[in-house]
Amino acid sequence: MGISGIRFFSRLGIGSKIMATLSLVLIICMSTLTFIVVQNSRTIQTTEANKLLINGAAREANLVQSILNEIYVAVDTSRIYLNDYILRGRSDEQGIHRIQHHKYAR
C-alpha cells in the first residue's frame, strides 16, 4: 500500500475502516483455514491411496502364490512319476494309483 493507499484509508469513515479491517482479518482467516483443509485432505487421500495399493498388491501376491503352488504340485507329481518310471523301468497301474493318492496331489 503506497502513500495514495494510506491517504485513501485515512479519508474513510470509522465504520468503513472497521469493515475494511474485519474484511482483511476474515480473508486471512479463510485463507489459513482453506490451506489447513487442503493439507488434511491431501494427507487423507495419500493414506487411502497407499492402502489401496497395498491391498491390490497383496491380492495379486496371493494369486501368484496360488499359481506357484499349483505349479509346484504338478512338478512334484511329475517327479514322483518319473522316479517311479526310472526305478521300475516301466509305468504300471499301481504307480499311477500311488501318484494319484500322493499328499500333494490332493
Secondary structure, 3 states (H helix, E strand, C coil): CCHHHHHHHHHCCHHHHHHHHHHHHHHHHHHHHHHHHHHHHHHHHHHHHHHHHHHHHHHHHHHHHHHHHHHHHHHHHHHHHHHHHHHHCCCCHHHHHHHHCCHHHC
